[in-house]
Amino acid sequence: MPVIGQSPRERPRLGNARLHHVTRQVDDVADIRIENCIGFVQVSVGIAGPLQITGPDTEGRYNAPLATCEPMLVASCSRGCKAFNAGGGVQFDVFDDAMSRAPLFGFESPAQAVAFARAVPSFRGDFARWAEATSKYVRLQGLHASVIGSKVHLFCSYFCGSAAGQNMVSKATQHACEMLRQSKGHLRVQDFIIEGQMASDKKPSWGNVKKARGVEVLAWGTITNAACQAIFGCSTERLYLTQMALKDGGIRNGQFGCNVNTTNIVAAMFVSTGQDIGSVAEASWSHLTSEYDSTTKQLTMTLYFPSLPVGTVGGGTGYPSQRACLDLLGCSDSPVGKRRLAGMIAAFALALDASTSAALANDTFTASHMKLARGGTHGPRRVKL
């Protein structure tokens, strides 16, 4: 087994595996913060857009870097952008911004657990002071106790500045819990662990739908019938009826959330901008709604994400390629960059959902995938933006 800290030349061969492409840039790994790093796996990046986006401190035409191996994703997203641009573009707004950690406290009896839960308001100020002492950015937003038998899950919600904040809240909560146990002996805490699964870290859950774990954002835009006919090859009424049918199918299937394929954009933009790719799980729930005006024949589409765990500092956001992608989006050197990034992910996901549902509505979904994924011309594919 390779030893952490060995230089690339000292590390043993990985069996009979031939990883020439992975190790081709092996001299560039000195500043990479993972264990036993041997190089890189290249992921193709396509540029989708442009899309006219309006939101808090955001106004302009933007392109999205999509790190993906899936043909049609860039083309389809760009087509959706074109349709929304004809109707004025996409708007977004942000409702909340939080990162959570939920430590678990153990007690001798349910009675002691109940007493601890009732005491939470009395020590909230101390808990906040201890947690916030670990970083100049972290701020405690709320504490909520859930009693389960002789244990108490304490849901802690924080604001983390421009960072996504998973490590930041772990450090803050760890210190606060240790101080709580040391200084509040009358609470009779027997034991604690830093996470008891109430924060749904890197897992989809209804908890992350009800409370933000990341940025809570809403994006919306209008498609005119003329643009829908010219760009999508179907009417807005047909597109609306298709989206309603997809919603019905999702309900019957017990689908988690209501969308067409938003996670394609979430994953592609998470990879390109250096986000924690495991947090795609929390971001997998979104809610697409469609409203058709029979008088104007306009279709308004709205996409809601309760939890987009993103940041513009920390983790992989500092690596050169990821920083360049954040620069492209105008998110790297701005105090509002984190919320802008969440808004742009929602906006481009909305564009993809419009285009994909249109491909289903006009029966070009299969043919387009076969053309580009299997039977298309070899070599780089260019999308007219």
N, C-alpha and C positions, 0 to 999 in steps of 0.2 A: 504493500500500500504506500503511495507517495506520502512523504512527510511534508507537512505545512512548513513553508519557508525555504524549501529547496529551490534552487535556480532551475530554469527550464532545461538546461543541459544536464543537470544532476538527476532529473526525474526519470524513472524507469519507463521503458516502452509499455504501452497499454496492450499487453498480449500481442496478438498478431494483427491488431487493428491498424489500418493505414489512414492516418488522419492528416494527410499532407495539407489539405485546405485549411483545416482547423489550426495547424501549427505554423502556417505560412507567415503570420504576423506575430510570431512568438516573442520577438524582441520588444513588442509594444505592451507587454503585460505588467510591467513594473508597478504601475499605479492602479491596477485593477484590484478592487477590494472583494475578491472571492478566494476561497481556498483552492490550492492545487490548480491554479489557472494555467492552461496549456495553450491558449490562443482564443480564436473567435470562430463562430459559425455565422457566415454571411446571410443576411435576410434581405431580399430585394425590397427597395423602397420606391414607391410610385407617388407622383404628385397628383392629387385630386383637386378639382376646383376650376376656376375661382368661385367663391361663394360670398355674396354680399351679406355681412354679418353686423348686426347692431345689438349692443348690450351695454352693461355698466362699463364706462370708460373704454368702450370698444365701438369703432365705426370704420368700416372699410371692406375691401375685397381681399379675401384670404385664401390661401392654398393649404391643403392638409397633406403632410407626409405620412403615407400609409405603408408600414413595414409588413409585407404580406407575401405569401407564395401562391395566393389564389387569383387566377385570371378572372377578369370581369369586375373585380371589386373596385378598382380605380376608375374604370370606364363607367360603371353604373353609378358610383357616387358622383362623378363629374356630371353625368347626365341629370341626376337629381338636382345638383347645384344650378344647372342651366335653367331648369324648370322653375325653381324658386326665384332665381334672379329676375326672371321675366315678370314676376309678381311683386318685386321689391325686396327680395332676399329673405333672410331668416333673422328673427330676433331671439334674444335669450335674456333671462333674468335669473339671479341666484337668490335662494331663500335661506340657506343655512350653510355652515362650514364647520365641521366638527370631526374629531377623531376620538375613538373610544378605547378604553381598556376596562375590563371587568374582573377585578380580583375576587377570590373566593376565601371567605373567613370561616373557620371551624370553631364550634363551641361544644360544651359538654351536653347541652340540652336545647330543645327548641325554645324553652323559656329564655335562655340566655341569648339565643339568636334573635328573638323578638325584641329583647331589651336593646341589643346593639342596633338593630334597624331603627328603632324609635329614637336612638341617640344621634343618628346621623346629622340632623340639623344643628345639634349642639357643637359638633366638632368639624363642621364643614369649613369654617374659616381657617382653622389650623391646618386641615388637610390641604386646602388651596395654597396656603403659605408654604407648606413643605414641598408640595409638588412644583410650584412655580419657582422655587429656589434652584431647581435643577437646570433651568433654561430661561433666557431673557425673552423667549418667544411664547412659551407654553402658558396658557391661561385656562384654569378650570372653569367650565361652564355649568356643570351640574353633577349631582350625585343622586343615584336612585337605588334603593335597597330592595332585593327580592329574597324572602325567606323560603328556604327549601329544607325541611327537616331541621337539623341542628346546624345548618350552614346558612350563610348570607352571601349572596352575590351582590357586589357593589358596583353598579354601572357608573363609570366615570367618563364624562364627556369633556373634551378640551378643544380650545382653539390653538392652532399651531403655526400661525403666520403663513409663510410661503411654502412650508414643507408639508408633505402628506402627513408625516408625524407619527408613523407607527412606532419607530424606535424612541422618539421623543416622549410619547405618552407612556411607553413601557418604563423608561428611566424615571419619569416623574412619579408614576404610580408606585413603583417599587420603593422609592425613597419615602413617599408619604405613608405607605402601609407600614414600613419598618418603624418610622417615627410614631405612628399611631399605636402600634403594639407596645413600644417602649414607654410612651408617656401616658397612655390611657389604660393602666392596669385594671382599673375598675370595670372595664368593658369585657374582661375575661376572654380575650382572644387566645385560643389555643394554638392555632396554626393558620397560615394563609398561603395561597399560591397566586401568582401574578395574573392568571387568566383562567376563568372558570367556564368559558365558552358562551358567555352572555353577550360578548362583543362581536361574535361571528367574524373573527379575523380570517380573511381569505376563504370565507364560506358564504354562500347565498342563504338568506334567512328573512323571515318576515320582520325580525328585529331591525334589519338594515333598510327595510322599506318604511317602517314607522319612525325610525330615528336615523338621522344622517350619519353615515360613517364615511366621511369625505365631503364633497361639495354636493349640495342639493340644488338641482338646476332644471329649468324649464325652457324649451326652445319651441318656436312656432313660426309658421310661414304659410303663405297663400299661393295656390296654383290656379291660374286662370284656365278657362276651357280652351282658349286659343293656344296657349303654351302647351297644355296637356296634349292636344291633338297634334301639334307640330313636333313636339319633342318626344312624347311618350307613345304616340300613335293610338291613343284612346281618348275618350271623353272623360271629363272630371266625374260625371255621374257613374260611368263604368268603373273608374278607379275607386270611387267611394264605395260602391257596392262590393267590389272585390275585397277592400279592406274590412268591411263589415263581415263578410263571409269568413275571412281569415280570423277575425276576432271570435266568431261563433265556434269555429273549429278549435281554437285554442282553449276556449272555455270547456268544451266537451272533453278535450284531451288533458285538462288539468294543468295547462301551461303556466309556468311561473313567470308572471308578468304578461304584457301584451305588446308585442312588437313583431316586426318582420325578420330582421337580422341585424339588430343594432350592435351586437357583440363583435361583429366583424370590424366595425370602426373602432370600438373601444380597444380591442386587442391590438389592432394595427397601429393606433396612435399611442397606446401605452408602450409598445416596443420601441417605436421611433423616437419617443421623447424621454425615454429612460425611467418610466414608471415601474413600480413593482408588479410584474406580470401576474403574480398570484392573486392580486387584488381585482383582476377581471371577474373573479367569482362574486365579490360584493357588488360590482358594477353591472352584473348580468341582468338585473331586474330593471325594466323600464316600461313605461305605459304610453302607448301611442293612442291618441284620440283623433277622430276625423269628423269634420262638420261640413256638410254640403248645403250651399245656398241655392235652392232651385230657381230663384229669380235671376241672380247674377251668374249662376253656374260656376261659382268659385268654390274651391275646396280648401279649407283651412286645416292643416295638420299640426298637431301639438305633441311633443315628446317630453316626458318627464322622467328624470333620473333622481331617485332619492339619495343615492350614495355613489359618488364618483371619487374614489380615493386617489387624488392626484396632487402633485406638488411641482414646483419649479426650482427647488433647491434640495440638495441631499440625494442620497442613493445614486442611481445611474444618470441623473440629470446633469451631472458635471462632466461627463465624458464628451469628447469633442463632437462626435457625430450626433449624439442626442442633444447637445447644446445647440448645434446648428439647426436642428429641427425645431427646437423651441424658439430660436431666433426667427425662423421662417414664419412662425405663428404670432410673432410679436409678444411672446410670453416670458422671455428669459430674464430681462432686466427691468421688470416693472413690478411695483408693489401689488398691482392687481392681476399679475400674471397667472396666478393659481386659479382664480375664479374665471379669468378669461379662457384659460385652457379647458376648464370644465365646460364652459359655454360653447366652445368651438367643437369639442368632442360631441356634444349633444346636437349641435347644428349640422355637422357633417353626417352624423348617424341618422338624423331626420331626412337628409337628402338621399341617403342610401335606401331608407325604408320606402320613400316615395318611388324611386326608380325600380326597386325590386318588386314592389307590389304592382307597378305598371307592367313589368315584364310578365307577371302572372296574368294580369288583366288582358293583355293583347296576345298572349300565347307565344311569346318569344323567349321565355325563360330557358327552356331546354336547348333550343337552337343556338342561342347566344353563348351559352356555356360550352357547348360542343364545338362551336366555331373557334373560340379563343383558347379553350383549354385543351382541345384534342386535334381539331382539324384545321386550325389556323396556320398562318404563315409563321415559320420559325424566325427567331430573332426578336429584337426589341419591338414592343408594341407601343405605338404613340397614340395618345388620346388628344383630340383637338379640344383645347380649353377655351 
